[in-house]
Amino acid sequence: MVISMLGITKGAIREEMRARVARLSEEERRAASQTMEMALLERPEWKQAPVVGLYLSLTDEPQTRGLLQMGLDAGKKVLFPKIDIREGLTWWEVSSRQLPETGTLWEPSPDLSVRKPLEEIQLFVVPGRAFDSRGGRLGRGGGHYDRALSRRGRASSVVGLFFAEQEVEEVPRQPHDIPLPAVITQRGWRKFG
């Protein structure tokens, strides 16, 4: 059920989303994540992208380790973001051996990774705190993905991964916010616009 959060601050929406996701059991989050993985793997956006920009999920986000492994198994280059204070998100190719075991906040090490241009990415898989039915996305508050997506190649695709419980009636938007063209939840693929 989509709950109205009109007139609520972004910070309050983030807190509500944390609470909603926390109410899901670990098994519910795992099952939802697997459903989302399968839905994305069937999409032409995934199948046709030799280079994927992926995030390493935190414990309260749809899990992406399965996508990482399936991408590598399929011969895709999988790039992960790293925040640079001057440049915003930079993108790095890593091997699966370099990834941490736990769902902690993680960034690639420049000593063990190869930096790649953002323009090489054909599919961006994007996390977020909340989304709405018009493609509005609320992130963690840094604006890093909005800036990166504003510079992406126009032929690239973008999809957000969210639990269905993260949908709100309307995400507050500012002029620099980049809407998502599509999201995947455990209920399936949704295209906007």
C-alpha positions as a LaTeX table, in Angstrom:
\begin{tabular}{lrrr}
\hline
Residue & $x$ (\AA) & $y$ (\AA) & $z$ (\AA) \\
\hline
Met1 & 0.00 & 0.00 & 0.00 \\
Val2 & 1.35 & 3.41 & $-1.01$ \\
Ile3 & 1.15 & 5.85 & 1.88 \\
Ser4 & 0.96 & 9.59 & 1.32 \\
Met5 & 3.98 & 11.44 & 2.61 \\
Leu6 & 3.07 & 14.78 & 1.05 \\
Gly7 & 4.45 & 17.71 & 2.97 \\
Ile8 & 6.94 & 15.51 & 4.85 \\
Thr9 & 10.63 & 16.38 & 4.73 \\
Lys10 & 13.12 & 14.19 & 2.89 \\
Gly11 & 14.73 & 13.32 & 6.21 \\
Ala12 & 11.42 & 12.14 & 7.65 \\
Ile13 & 10.75 & 10.03 & 4.54 \\
Arg14 & 14.18 & 8.43 & 4.88 \\
Glu15 & 13.42 & 7.57 & 8.52 \\
Glu16 & 10.04 & 6.09 & 7.59 \\
Met17 & 11.64 & 3.99 & 4.84 \\
Arg18 & 14.27 & 2.69 & 7.26 \\
Ala19 & 11.44 & 1.64 & 9.58 \\
Arg20 & 9.45 & $-0.01$ & 6.77 \\
Val21 & 12.41 & $-2.04$ & 5.55 \\
Ala22 & 13.34 & $-2.98$ & 9.14 \\
Arg23 & 9.88 & $-4.52$ & 9.54 \\
Leu24 & 10.70 & $-6.98$ & 6.75 \\
Ser25 & 12.29 & $-10.16$ & 8.03 \\
Glu26 & 15.68 & $-11.21$ & 6.71 \\
Glu27 & 13.95 & $-14.02$ & 4.80 \\
Glu28 & 11.45 & $-11.57$ & 3.25 \\
Arg29 & 14.29 & $-9.27$ & 2.15 \\
Arg30 & 16.24 & $-12.22$ & 0.72 \\
Ala31 & 13.23 & $-13.59$ & $-1.19$ \\
Ala32 & 12.34 & $-10.12$ & $-2.52$ \\
Ser33 & 15.94 & $-9.58$ & $-3.63$ \\
Gln34 & 16.02 & $-12.90$ & $-5.48$ \\
Thr35 & 12.75 & $-12.04$ & $-7.24$ \\
Met36 & 14.22 & $-8.69$ & $-8.31$ \\
Glu37 & 17.42 & $-10.34$ & $-9.52$ \\
Met38 & 15.46 & $-12.77$ & $-11.69$ \\
Ala39 & 13.30 & $-9.96$ & $-13.09$ \\
Leu40 & 16.36 & $-7.89$ & $-14.03$ \\
Leu41 & 18.19 & $-10.86$ & $-15.55$ \\
Glu42 & 15.27 & $-11.33$ & $-17.97$ \\
Arg43 & 15.30 & $-7.72$ & $-19.15$ \\
Pro44 & 16.93 & $-6.74$ & $-22.46$ \\
Glu45 & 18.60 & $-3.84$ & $-20.63$ \\
Trp46 & 20.60 & $-6.40$ & $-18.63$ \\
Lys47 & 21.14 & $-8.90$ & $-21.42$ \\
Gln48 & 22.43 & $-6.31$ & $-23.89$ \\
Ala49 & 24.72 & $-4.39$ & $-21.50$ \\
Pro50 & 28.37 & $-5.52$ & $-21.59$ \\
Val51 & 29.20 & $-2.97$ & $-18.84$ \\
Val52 & 26.99 & $-2.58$ & $-15.77$ \\
Gly53 & 27.26 & 0.05 & $-13.05$ \\
Leu54 & 26.21 & $-1.75$ & $-9.88$ \\
Tyr55 & 26.28 & $-0.92$ & $-6.18$ \\
Leu56 & 27.28 & $-3.29$ & $-3.40$ \\
Ser57 & 24.14 & $-3.39$ & $-1.29$ \\
Leu58 & 23.86 & $-2.61$ & 2.38 \\
Thr59 & 21.81 & $-4.93$ & 4.59 \\
Asp60 & 18.73 & $-2.68$ & 4.31 \\
Glu61 & 18.82 & $-2.57$ & 0.49 \\
Pro62 & 17.83 & $-5.13$ & $-2.14$ \\
Gln63 & 20.83 & $-7.44$ & $-2.33$ \\
Thr64 & 23.06 & $-7.22$ & $-5.40$ \\
Arg65 & 25.70 & $-9.90$ & $-4.82$ \\
Gly66 & 23.76 & $-12.36$ & $-6.96$ \\
Leu67 & 23.66 & $-9.82$ & $-9.81$ \\
Leu68 & 27.38 & $-9.25$ & $-9.42$ \\
Gln69 & 28.16 & $-12.94$ & $-9.69$ \\
Met70 & 25.76 & $-13.52$ & $-12.58$ \\
Gly71 & 27.19 & $-10.51$ & $-14.40$ \\
Leu72 & 30.75 & $-11.74$ & $-13.99$ \\
Asp73 & 29.72 & $-15.28$ & $-15.00$ \\
Ala74 & 28.14 & $-13.83$ & $-18.16$ \\
Gly75 & 31.38 & $-12.02$ & $-19.03$ \\
Lys76 & 30.13 & $-8.53$ & $-18.19$ \\
Lys77 & 32.34 & $-5.81$ & $-16.79$ \\
Val78 & 30.83 & $-4.80$ & $-13.44$ \\
Leu79 & 31.77 & $-1.35$ & $-12.17$ \\
Phe80 & 31.24 & 0.02 & $-8.66$ \\
Pro81 & 31.00 & 3.65 & $-7.56$ \\
Lys82 & 33.48 & 5.48 & $-5.38$ \\
Ile83 & 32.80 & 8.99 & $-4.10$ \\
Asp84 & 35.40 & 11.58 & $-5.02$ \\
Ile85 & 34.89 & 14.94 & $-3.32$ \\
Arg86 & 35.76 & 16.91 & $-6.48$ \\
Glu87 & 34.32 & 14.63 & $-9.15$ \\
Gly88 & 31.35 & 12.95 & $-7.48$ \\
Leu89 & 30.90 & 9.27 & $-8.29$ \\
Thr90 & 33.78 & 7.64 & $-10.11$ \\
Trp91 & 33.45 & 4.09 & $-11.45$ \\
Trp92 & 35.85 & 1.20 & $-10.85$ \\
Glu93 & 36.16 & $-2.33$ & $-12.17$ \\
Val94 & 37.00 & $-4.81$ & $-9.43$ \\
Ser95 & 37.29 & $-8.55$ & $-9.11$ \\
Ser96 & 34.91 & $-10.45$ & $-6.85$ \\
Arg97 & 37.90 & $-11.36$ & $-4.62$ \\
Gln98 & 38.17 & $-7.71$ & $-3.55$ \\
Leu99 & 34.64 & $-7.43$ & $-2.18$ \\
Pro100 & 33.90 & $-7.53$ & 1.56 \\
Glu101 & 31.91 & $-10.39$ & 3.07 \\
Thr102 & 29.41 & $-8.20$ & 4.91 \\
Gly103 & 26.87 & $-5.61$ & 3.84 \\
Thr104 & 28.84 & $-2.63$ & 5.15 \\
Leu105 & 29.37 & 0.60 & 3.28 \\
Trp106 & 32.14 & $-0.20$ & 0.82 \\
Glu107 & 34.02 & 1.52 & $-1.97$ \\
Pro108 & 36.58 & 0.12 & $-4.40$ \\
Ser109 & 40.25 & 0.62 & $-3.57$ \\
Pro110 & 42.09 & 2.54 & $-6.30$ \\
Asp111 & 45.13 & 0.34 & $-5.60$ \\
Leu112 & 43.23 & $-2.84$ & $-6.44$ \\
Ser113 & 40.79 & $-1.56$ & $-9.09$ \\
Val114 & 40.80 & 0.01 & $-12.53$ \\
Arg115 & 38.98 & 3.28 & $-13.03$ \\
Lys116 & 36.65 & 3.37 & $-16.03$ \\
Pro117 & 34.80 & 6.28 & $-17.67$ \\
Leu118 & 31.16 & 6.69 & $-16.67$ \\
Glu119 & 30.29 & 6.78 & $-20.38$ \\
Glu120 & 31.24 & 3.08 & $-20.74$ \\
Ile121 & 28.33 & 1.99 & $-18.56$ \\
Gln122 & 25.33 & 0.76 & $-20.55$ \\
Leu123 & 23.14 & $-0.10$ & $-17.53$ \\
Phe124 & 23.08 & 1.71 & $-14.20$ \\
Val125 & 21.47 & $-0.22$ & $-11.31$ \\
Val126 & 20.64 & 2.41 & $-8.71$ \\
Pro127 & 19.78 & 2.15 & $-5.00$ \\
Gly128 & 17.51 & 4.50 & $-3.11$ \\
Arg129 & 15.47 & 5.15 & 0.00 \\
Ala130 & 12.08 & 5.78 & $-1.66$ \\
Phe131 & 10.45 & 6.09 & $-5.07$ \\
Asp132 & 7.13 & 7.25 & $-6.47$ \\
Ser133 & 4.92 & 6.37 & $-9.44$ \\
Arg134 & 6.46 & 9.10 & $-11.62$ \\
Gly135 & 10.04 & 7.85 & $-11.22$ \\
Gly136 & 10.95 & 10.19 & $-8.39$ \\
Arg137 & 13.83 & 8.81 & $-6.35$ \\
Leu138 & 15.00 & 9.70 & $-2.89$ \\
Gly139 & 18.55 & 8.64 & $-2.13$ \\
Arg140 & 20.63 & 8.87 & 1.02 \\
Gly141 & 21.07 & 12.61 & 0.71 \\
Gly142 & 24.38 & 13.25 & $-1.04$ \\
Gly143 & 23.04 & 13.77 & $-4.58$ \\
His144 & 25.85 & 11.60 & $-5.97$ \\
Tyr145 & 23.69 & 9.44 & $-8.23$ \\
Asp146 & 21.75 & 12.45 & $-9.55$ \\
Arg147 & 24.99 & 14.11 & $-10.64$ \\
Ala148 & 26.33 & 10.88 & $-12.17$ \\
Leu149 & 23.12 & 10.13 & $-14.04$ \\
Ser150 & 23.03 & 13.67 & $-15.44$ \\
Arg151 & 26.39 & 12.91 & $-17.16$ \\
Arg152 & 25.62 & 9.40 & $-18.41$ \\
Gly153 & 25.55 & 8.43 & $-22.06$ \\
Arg154 & 22.08 & 8.90 & $-23.55$ \\
Ala155 & 22.06 & 5.34 & $-24.92$ \\
Ser156 & 22.50 & 3.89 & $-21.43$ \\
Ser157 & 19.65 & 2.50 & $-19.33$ \\
Val158 & 18.84 & 3.14 & $-15.68$ \\
Val159 & 16.82 & 1.02 & $-13.28$ \\
Gly160 & 16.27 & 1.47 & $-9.55$ \\
Leu161 & 16.10 & $-1.52$ & $-7.19$ \\
Phe162 & 13.61 & $-1.04$ & $-4.35$ \\
Phe163 & 11.47 & $-3.07$ & $-2.03$ \\
Ala164 & 7.79 & $-2.44$ & $-2.88$ \\
Glu165 & 7.41 & $-1.10$ & 0.67 \\
Gln166 & 9.61 & 1.86 & $-0.29$ \\
Glu167 & 7.02 & 3.38 & $-2.62$ \\
Val168 & 5.49 & 6.68 & $-1.52$ \\
Glu169 & 2.82 & 8.83 & $-3.11$ \\
Glu170 & 5.28 & 11.55 & $-4.04$ \\
Val171 & 9.01 & 12.08 & $-3.54$ \\
Pro172 & 9.86 & 15.77 & $-2.99$ \\
Arg173 & 11.82 & 16.91 & $-6.04$ \\
Gln174 & 14.34 & 19.63 & $-6.69$ \\
Pro175 & 15.42 & 20.80 & $-10.16$ \\
His176 & 18.67 & 18.78 & $-10.07$ \\
Asp177 & 16.91 & 15.48 & $-9.18$ \\
Ile178 & 17.06 & 12.94 & $-12.00$ \\
Pro179 & 13.92 & 10.76 & $-12.28$ \\
Leu180 & 14.26 & 7.03 & $-12.81$ \\
Pro181 & 12.92 & 5.64 & $-16.08$ \\
Ala182 & 12.13 & 2.30 & $-14.39$ \\
Val183 & 12.27 & 0.41 & $-11.11$ \\
Ile184 & 12.17 & $-3.22$ & $-10.15$ \\
Thr185 & 10.53 & $-4.36$ & $-6.93$ \\
Gln186 & 9.54 & $-7.84$ & $-5.82$ \\
Arg187 & 6.26 & $-7.13$ & $-7.66$ \\
Gly188 & 8.06 & $-6.72$ & $-10.98$ \\
Trp189 & 9.26 & $-4.15$ & $-13.51$ \\
Arg190 & 7.68 & $-0.68$ & $-13.65$ \\
Lys191 & 8.43 & 1.82 & $-16.40$ \\
Phe192 & 7.73 & 5.54 & $-15.94$ \\
Gly193 & 7.17 & 8.41 & $-18.33$ \\
\hline
\end{tabular}
